[in-house]
């Protein structure tokens, strides 16, 4: 990225790239008090005299660059500006240590309040798209992916689920230290922490966290998760994450949330009306969390594929088939305003449900045009070629053209680049 993402122009610094984050956090649930030590290991993309980190609502006490006590810094409401002890040339590696503390809370944004959220008894992180700075100093760009080590020390009666492969908690003096390590490139908005009165169990190879009172219902409700993952692995390619964790909060949530290798649902989502959301959030482990966005304008690549995955699971599990669901959603979209271009919906409407559903219909139009076998060859080529990489809509067009030919790629244009809703091609014969 040459400069800030146009959809989030006040976030991120394109002058450097983060290699890894090392976060050591202490969190007291009863007082919502967070103390942190963050080490940001990075490499200069150009000649640097200073760098900017995104950080909101938390007060910085000390900053060191490569351990140098001469490091100077300034903090404003949304960022931390660090003056380097010496200029750095492009390609040089450096490390920033930040000690900070405060009462974390969500930030207000175009898309509502997002970030660190205090629950009735615990906390969660909901960072998409710019909530990560509410809990750690970061280069908050979707294209700046990094490795993570996240350690959280909290009261012994609480459990922690977070991005990364877990290590056994260490308990001492009424506290427990939970540590998670991720070697998978992860965007800042996909790093997550969940703290609560959880009990843990497993479903196949999936870890499930839920309050004790909800654990039996959660086990029953998410019993199909291993089968969904197997279905998607067959359709999209091998599961791309290091682990899979499902968290059920004691509080109701407006929507479920995905993070790297992790999905979270509210207690209110254990109902039939929310069943489609389970495959949707799991599909993001392929689309969004592995195959990741270089820029926010292309979010249909995340959400369109995840909605299409809902239809894939419905058909595979004996529900309505892909074609029937696509026809039904096409009829609904046809009754709505035709004023959205999903290849560039604009920041205020990038989470519009029409982006999600029309993205899925774009894929169904492609499937009906090229046939099942070629379509799934396109999808698996897409996930394999861009595994843990960054993509754009142009890259998807190139993938379609490479696998299915120029005529197939041309099908995408009316769906992605124009506001009027195109007709769906005839459904494939069963």
PEPE-V327934 format. One record per residue. N is the residue number from 1. SS is DSSP state (hx for helix, st for strand, lp for the rest). BURIAL is 1 if it has 24 or more other ideal C-beta (glycine too) atoms within 12 Angstrom, else 0. D_LAST is the distance of its C-alpha to the last C-alpha in whole Angstrom. Layout:
n=N ss=SS burial=BURIAL d_last=D_LAST
n=N ss=SS burial=BURIAL d_last=D_LAST
//
This chain:
n=1 ss=lp burial=1 d_last=44
n=2 ss=lp burial=0 d_last=47
n=3 ss=lp burial=0 d_last=48
n=4 ss=lp burial=1 d_last=47
n=5 ss=lp burial=1 d_last=43
n=6 ss=hx burial=0 d_last=44
n=7 ss=hx burial=1 d_last=42
n=8 ss=hx burial=1 d_last=44
n=9 ss=lp burial=0 d_last=47
n=10 ss=lp burial=1 d_last=50
n=11 ss=lp burial=1 d_last=48
n=12 ss=lp burial=1 d_last=48
n=13 ss=lp burial=1 d_last=51
n=14 ss=lp burial=1 d_last=49
n=15 ss=lp burial=1 d_last=53
n=16 ss=st burial=1 d_last=52
n=17 ss=st burial=1 d_last=49
n=18 ss=st burial=1 d_last=49
n=19 ss=st burial=1 d_last=48
n=20 ss=st burial=1 d_last=48
n=21 ss=st burial=1 d_last=49
n=22 ss=st burial=1 d_last=52
n=23 ss=st burial=1 d_last=52
n=24 ss=st burial=1 d_last=54
n=25 ss=st burial=1 d_last=54
n=26 ss=st burial=1 d_last=56
n=27 ss=st burial=1 d_last=55
n=28 ss=st burial=1 d_last=57
n=29 ss=lp burial=1 d_last=54
n=30 ss=lp burial=0 d_last=57
n=31 ss=lp burial=0 d_last=59
n=32 ss=lp burial=1 d_last=56
n=33 ss=st burial=1 d_last=58
n=34 ss=st burial=1 d_last=56
n=35 ss=st burial=1 d_last=58
n=36 ss=st burial=1 d_last=57
n=37 ss=st burial=1 d_last=57
n=38 ss=st burial=1 d_last=55
n=39 ss=st burial=1 d_last=55
n=40 ss=st burial=1 d_last=53
n=41 ss=st burial=1 d_last=53
n=42 ss=st burial=1 d_last=52
n=43 ss=st burial=1 d_last=53
n=44 ss=st burial=1 d_last=55
n=45 ss=lp burial=1 d_last=53
n=46 ss=lp burial=0 d_last=56
n=47 ss=lp burial=0 d_last=59
n=48 ss=st burial=1 d_last=60
n=49 ss=st burial=0 d_last=63
n=50 ss=st burial=1 d_last=61
n=51 ss=st burial=1 d_last=57
n=52 ss=st burial=1 d_last=56
n=53 ss=st burial=1 d_last=54
n=54 ss=st burial=1 d_last=52
n=55 ss=lp burial=1 d_last=53
n=56 ss=lp burial=1 d_last=54
n=57 ss=lp burial=1 d_last=56
n=58 ss=lp burial=1 d_last=57
n=59 ss=st burial=1 d_last=61
n=60 ss=st burial=1 d_last=61
n=61 ss=st burial=0 d_last=65
n=62 ss=st burial=1 d_last=65
n=63 ss=st burial=1 d_last=63
n=64 ss=st burial=1 d_last=64
n=65 ss=st burial=1 d_last=62
n=66 ss=lp burial=0 d_last=63
n=67 ss=lp burial=0 d_last=65
n=68 ss=st burial=0 d_last=67
n=69 ss=lp burial=0 d_last=69
n=70 ss=lp burial=0 d_last=70
n=71 ss=lp burial=1 d_last=67
n=72 ss=st burial=0 d_last=67
n=73 ss=st burial=1 d_last=64
n=74 ss=st burial=0 d_last=64
n=75 ss=st burial=1 d_last=61
n=76 ss=lp burial=0 d_last=60
n=77 ss=lp burial=0 d_last=58
n=78 ss=lp burial=1 d_last=55
n=79 ss=st burial=1 d_last=56
n=80 ss=st burial=1 d_last=58
n=81 ss=st burial=1 d_last=60
n=82 ss=st burial=1 d_last=61
n=83 ss=st burial=0 d_last=64
n=84 ss=st burial=1 d_last=64
n=85 ss=st burial=0 d_last=67
n=86 ss=st burial=0 d_last=67
n=87 ss=st burial=0 d_last=65
n=88 ss=st burial=1 d_last=62
n=89 ss=lp burial=0 d_last=60
n=90 ss=lp burial=0 d_last=57
n=91 ss=lp burial=0 d_last=55
n=92 ss=lp burial=0 d_last=58
n=93 ss=st burial=0 d_last=56
n=94 ss=st burial=1 d_last=58
n=95 ss=st burial=1 d_last=57
n=96 ss=st burial=1 d_last=58
n=97 ss=st burial=1 d_last=59
n=98 ss=st burial=1 d_last=59
n=99 ss=st burial=1 d_last=60
n=100 ss=st burial=1 d_last=60
n=101 ss=st burial=1 d_last=59
n=102 ss=st burial=1 d_last=59
n=103 ss=lp burial=0 d_last=57
n=104 ss=lp burial=1 d_last=53
n=105 ss=lp burial=1 d_last=51
n=106 ss=lp burial=1 d_last=48
n=107 ss=st burial=1 d_last=49
n=108 ss=st burial=0 d_last=48
n=109 ss=st burial=1 d_last=46
n=110 ss=lp burial=0 d_last=44
n=111 ss=lp burial=1 d_last=41
n=112 ss=st burial=0 d_last=43
n=113 ss=st burial=0 d_last=45
n=114 ss=st burial=1 d_last=44
n=115 ss=st burial=1 d_last=45
n=116 ss=st burial=1 d_last=47
n=117 ss=st burial=1 d_last=47
n=118 ss=st burial=1 d_last=49
n=119 ss=st burial=1 d_last=48
n=120 ss=lp burial=0 d_last=50
n=121 ss=lp burial=0 d_last=50
n=122 ss=st burial=1 d_last=49
n=123 ss=st burial=1 d_last=47
n=124 ss=st burial=1 d_last=44
n=125 ss=st burial=1 d_last=43
n=126 ss=st burial=1 d_last=41
n=127 ss=lp burial=1 d_last=41
n=128 ss=lp burial=1 d_last=39
n=129 ss=lp burial=1 d_last=40
n=130 ss=lp burial=1 d_last=44
n=131 ss=lp burial=1 d_last=45
n=132 ss=hx burial=1 d_last=46
n=133 ss=hx burial=1 d_last=49
n=134 ss=hx burial=1 d_last=50
n=135 ss=lp burial=1 d_last=50
n=136 ss=lp burial=1 d_last=51
n=137 ss=lp burial=1 d_last=52
n=138 ss=st burial=1 d_last=50
n=139 ss=lp burial=1 d_last=49
n=140 ss=lp burial=1 d_last=46
n=141 ss=lp burial=1 d_last=44
n=142 ss=lp burial=1 d_last=40
n=143 ss=lp burial=1 d_last=40
n=144 ss=lp burial=1 d_last=43
n=145 ss=lp burial=1 d_last=42
n=146 ss=st burial=1 d_last=44
n=147 ss=st burial=1 d_last=44
n=148 ss=st burial=1 d_last=46
n=149 ss=st burial=1 d_last=48
n=150 ss=st burial=1 d_last=48
n=151 ss=st burial=1 d_last=51
n=152 ss=st burial=1 d_last=52
n=153 ss=st burial=1 d_last=55
n=154 ss=st burial=1 d_last=55
n=155 ss=st burial=1 d_last=56
n=156 ss=lp burial=0 d_last=56
n=157 ss=lp burial=0 d_last=54
n=158 ss=lp burial=1 d_last=51
n=159 ss=st burial=1 d_last=48
n=160 ss=st burial=1 d_last=47
n=161 ss=st burial=1 d_last=43
n=162 ss=st burial=1 d_last=43
n=163 ss=lp burial=1 d_last=41
n=164 ss=lp burial=1 d_last=42
n=165 ss=st burial=1 d_last=42
n=166 ss=st burial=1 d_last=44
n=167 ss=st burial=0 d_last=48
n=168 ss=st burial=0 d_last=50
n=169 ss=st burial=1 d_last=51
n=170 ss=st burial=0 d_last=55
n=171 ss=st burial=0 d_last=57
n=172 ss=st burial=0 d_last=61
n=173 ss=lp burial=0 d_last=63
n=174 ss=lp burial=0 d_last=61
n=175 ss=st burial=0 d_last=58
n=176 ss=st burial=1 d_last=55
n=177 ss=st burial=1 d_last=54
n=178 ss=st burial=1 d_last=50
n=179 ss=st burial=1 d_last=49
n=180 ss=st burial=1 d_last=46
n=181 ss=st burial=1 d_last=45
n=182 ss=st burial=1 d_last=42
n=183 ss=st burial=0 d_last=42
n=184 ss=st burial=1 d_last=39
n=185 ss=st burial=1 d_last=40
n=186 ss=st burial=1 d_last=39
n=187 ss=lp burial=1 d_last=40
n=188 ss=hx burial=1 d_last=43
n=189 ss=hx burial=1 d_last=40
n=190 ss=hx burial=1 d_last=38
n=191 ss=lp burial=1 d_last=41
n=192 ss=lp burial=1 d_last=42
n=193 ss=st burial=1 d_last=44
n=194 ss=st burial=1 d_last=44
n=195 ss=st burial=1 d_last=47
n=196 ss=st burial=1 d_last=47
n=197 ss=lp burial=1 d_last=48
n=198 ss=st burial=1 d_last=45
n=199 ss=st burial=1 d_last=45
n=200 ss=st burial=1 d_last=42
n=201 ss=st burial=1 d_last=40
n=202 ss=st burial=0 d_last=37
n=203 ss=st burial=1 d_last=33
n=204 ss=lp burial=0 d_last=33
n=205 ss=lp burial=0 d_last=34
n=206 ss=st burial=1 d_last=34
n=207 ss=st burial=1 d_last=37
n=208 ss=st burial=1 d_last=37
n=209 ss=st burial=1 d_last=40
n=210 ss=st burial=1 d_last=41
n=211 ss=st burial=1 d_last=44
n=212 ss=hx burial=0 d_last=45
n=213 ss=hx burial=0 d_last=45
n=214 ss=hx burial=1 d_last=41
n=215 ss=hx burial=1 d_last=40
n=216 ss=hx burial=0 d_last=39
n=217 ss=hx burial=0 d_last=37
n=218 ss=hx burial=1 d_last=35
n=219 ss=hx burial=1 d_last=35
n=220 ss=hx burial=0 d_last=33
n=221 ss=hx burial=1 d_last=31
n=222 ss=lp burial=1 d_last=30
n=223 ss=lp burial=0 d_last=29
n=224 ss=lp burial=1 d_last=26
n=225 ss=hx burial=1 d_last=27
n=226 ss=hx burial=0 d_last=27
n=227 ss=hx burial=0 d_last=23
n=228 ss=hx burial=1 d_last=22
n=229 ss=hx burial=1 d_last=24
n=230 ss=hx burial=0 d_last=23
n=231 ss=hx burial=1 d_last=19
n=232 ss=hx burial=1 d_last=20
n=233 ss=hx burial=1 d_last=22
n=234 ss=hx burial=0 d_last=19
n=235 ss=hx burial=1 d_last=18
n=236 ss=hx burial=1 d_last=21
n=237 ss=lp burial=1 d_last=23
n=238 ss=lp burial=0 d_last=26
n=239 ss=lp burial=1 d_last=28
n=240 ss=lp burial=1 d_last=30
n=241 ss=lp burial=1 d_last=33
n=242 ss=lp burial=1 d_last=36
n=243 ss=lp burial=1 d_last=35
n=244 ss=lp burial=1 d_last=34
n=245 ss=st burial=1 d_last=36
n=246 ss=st burial=1 d_last=35
n=247 ss=st burial=1 d_last=38
n=248 ss=st burial=1 d_last=38
n=249 ss=lp burial=1 d_last=41
n=250 ss=lp burial=1 d_last=43
n=251 ss=lp burial=1 d_last=43
n=252 ss=lp burial=0 d_last=40
n=253 ss=lp burial=1 d_last=39
n=254 ss=lp burial=0 d_last=37
n=255 ss=lp burial=1 d_last=34
n=256 ss=lp burial=1 d_last=33
n=257 ss=st burial=1 d_last=34
n=258 ss=st burial=1 d_last=33
n=259 ss=st burial=1 d_last=36
n=260 ss=lp burial=1 d_last=36
n=261 ss=lp burial=1 d_last=35
n=262 ss=st burial=1 d_last=35
n=263 ss=st burial=1 d_last=34
n=264 ss=st burial=1 d_last=36
n=265 ss=st burial=1 d_last=35
n=266 ss=lp burial=1 d_last=37
n=267 ss=hx burial=1 d_last=38
n=268 ss=hx burial=0 d_last=37
n=269 ss=hx burial=1 d_last=33
n=270 ss=lp burial=1 d_last=33
n=271 ss=lp burial=0 d_last=31
n=272 ss=hx burial=0 d_last=28
n=273 ss=hx burial=0 d_last=28
n=274 ss=hx burial=1 d_last=28
n=275 ss=hx burial=1 d_last=26
n=276 ss=hx burial=1 d_last=23
n=277 ss=hx burial=1 d_last=26
n=278 ss=hx burial=1 d_last=26
n=279 ss=hx burial=1 d_last=23
n=280 ss=hx burial=1 d_last=24
n=281 ss=hx burial=1 d_last=28
n=282 ss=hx burial=1 d_last=27
n=283 ss=hx burial=1 d_last=25
n=284 ss=lp burial=1 d_last=28
n=285 ss=lp burial=1 d_last=29
n=286 ss=lp burial=1 d_last=27
n=287 ss=st burial=1 d_last=27
n=288 ss=lp burial=1 d_last=30
n=289 ss=lp burial=1 d_last=32
n=290 ss=lp burial=1 d_last=32
n=291 ss=st burial=1 d_last=30
n=292 ss=st burial=1 d_last=33
n=293 ss=st burial=1 d_last=34
n=294 ss=lp burial=1 d_last=37
n=295 ss=lp burial=1 d_last=38
n=296 ss=hx burial=1 d_last=37
n=297 ss=hx burial=1 d_last=35
n=298 ss=hx burial=1 d_last=32
n=299 ss=lp burial=1 d_last=31
n=300 ss=hx burial=1 d_last=28
n=301 ss=hx burial=1 d_last=27
n=302 ss=hx burial=1 d_last=28
n=303 ss=hx burial=1 d_last=26
n=304 ss=hx burial=1 d_last=23
n=305 ss=hx burial=1 d_last=22
n=306 ss=hx burial=1 d_last=23
n=307 ss=hx burial=1 d_last=21
n=308 ss=hx burial=1 d_last=18
n=309 ss=hx burial=1 d_last=19
n=310 ss=hx burial=1 d_last=19
n=311 ss=hx burial=1 d_last=16
n=312 ss=hx burial=1 d_last=15
n=313 ss=hx burial=1 d_last=17
n=314 ss=hx burial=1 d_last=16
n=315 ss=hx burial=1 d_last=12
n=316 ss=hx burial=1 d_last=14
n=317 ss=lp burial=0 d_last=16
n=318 ss=lp burial=0 d_last=14
n=319 ss=lp burial=0 d_last=15
n=320 ss=lp burial=0 d_last=13
n=321 ss=lp burial=0 d_last=10
n=322 ss=hx burial=1 d_last=11
n=323 ss=hx burial=1 d_last=10
n=324 ss=hx burial=0 d_last=12
n=325 ss=hx burial=1 d_last=15
n=326 ss=hx burial=1 d_last=15
n=327 ss=hx burial=1 d_last=15
n=328 ss=hx burial=0 d_last=18
n=329 ss=hx burial=1 d_last=20
n=330 ss=hx burial=1 d_last=20
n=331 ss=hx burial=0 d_last=21
n=332 ss=hx burial=0 d_last=24
n=333 ss=hx burial=1 d_last=25
n=334 ss=hx burial=0 d_last=25
n=335 ss=lp burial=0 d_last=28
n=336 ss=lp burial=0 d_last=30
n=337 ss=lp burial=0 d_last=32
n=338 ss=lp burial=0 d_last=31
n=339 ss=lp burial=0 d_last=34
n=340 ss=lp burial=1 d_last=32
n=341 ss=lp burial=1 d_last=32
n=342 ss=hx burial=1 d_last=30
n=343 ss=hx burial=1 d_last=31
n=344 ss=hx burial=1 d_last=34
n=345 ss=lp burial=1 d_last=34
n=346 ss=lp burial=0 d_last=38
n=347 ss=hx burial=1 d_last=40
n=348 ss=hx burial=0 d_last=40
n=349 ss=hx burial=1 d_last=36
n=350 ss=lp burial=1 d_last=34
n=351 ss=lp burial=1 d_last=33
n=352 ss=lp burial=1 d_last=32
n=353 ss=hx burial=0 d_last=29
n=354 ss=hx burial=1 d_last=28
n=355 ss=hx burial=1 d_last=28
n=356 ss=hx burial=1 d_last=26
n=357 ss=hx burial=1 d_last=23
n=358 ss=hx burial=1 d_last=23
n=359 ss=hx burial=1 d_last=23
n=360 ss=hx burial=1 d_last=20
n=361 ss=hx burial=1 d_last=18
n=362 ss=hx burial=1 d_last=20
n=363 ss=hx burial=1 d_last=18
n=364 ss=hx burial=1 d_last=15
n=365 ss=hx burial=1 d_last=16
n=366 ss=hx burial=1 d_last=17
n=367 ss=hx burial=1 d_last=13
n=368 ss=hx burial=1 d_last=12
n=369 ss=hx burial=1 d_last=15
n=370 ss=hx burial=1 d_last=15
n=371 ss=lp burial=0 d_last=11
n=372 ss=hx burial=1 d_last=10
n=373 ss=hx burial=0 d_last=13
n=374 ss=hx burial=1 d_last=16
n=375 ss=hx burial=1 d_last=15
n=376 ss=hx burial=1 d_last=16
n=377 ss=hx burial=1 d_last=19
n=378 ss=hx burial=1 d_last=20
n=379 ss=hx burial=1 d_last=20
n=380 ss=hx burial=1 d_last=22
n=381 ss=hx burial=1 d_last=24
n=382 ss=hx burial=1 d_last=25
n=383 ss=hx burial=1 d_last=26
n=384 ss=hx burial=0 d_last=28
n=385 ss=hx burial=1 d_last=30
n=386 ss=lp burial=1 d_last=31
n=387 ss=lp burial=1 d_last=31
n=388 ss=lp burial=1 d_last=34
n=389 ss=lp burial=1 d_last=35
n=390 ss=st burial=1 d_last=35
n=391 ss=st burial=1 d_last=33
n=392 ss=lp burial=1 d_last=33
n=393 ss=hx burial=1 d_last=30
n=394 ss=hx burial=0 d_last=32
n=395 ss=hx burial=1 d_last=31
n=396 ss=hx burial=1 d_last=27
n=397 ss=hx burial=1 d_last=27
n=398 ss=hx burial=0 d_last=29
n=399 ss=hx burial=1 d_last=26
n=400 ss=hx burial=1 d_last=23
n=401 ss=hx burial=0 d_last=26
n=402 ss=hx burial=0 d_last=27
n=403 ss=hx burial=1 d_last=23
n=404 ss=hx burial=1 d_last=21
n=405 ss=lp burial=0 d_last=24
n=406 ss=hx burial=0 d_last=26
n=407 ss=hx burial=0 d_last=24
n=408 ss=hx burial=1 d_last=21
n=409 ss=hx burial=1 d_last=24
n=410 ss=hx burial=0 d_last=25
n=411 ss=hx burial=1 d_last=22
n=412 ss=hx burial=1 d_last=24
n=413 ss=hx burial=0 d_last=27
n=414 ss=hx burial=1 d_last=26
n=415 ss=hx burial=1 d_last=24
n=416 ss=hx burial=1 d_last=27
n=417 ss=hx burial=0 d_last=30
n=418 ss=lp burial=0 d_last=31
n=419 ss=lp burial=0 d_last=31
n=420 ss=lp burial=0 d_last=29
n=421 ss=lp burial=1 d_last=25
n=422 ss=lp burial=1 d_last=23
n=423 ss=lp burial=0 d_last=20
n=424 ss=lp burial=1 d_last=17
n=425 ss=lp burial=1 d_last=15
n=426 ss=lp burial=0 d_last=12
n=427 ss=lp burial=0 d_last=9
n=428 ss=lp burial=1 d_last=6
n=429 ss=lp burial=0 d_last=4
n=430 ss=lp burial=0 d_last=0
//
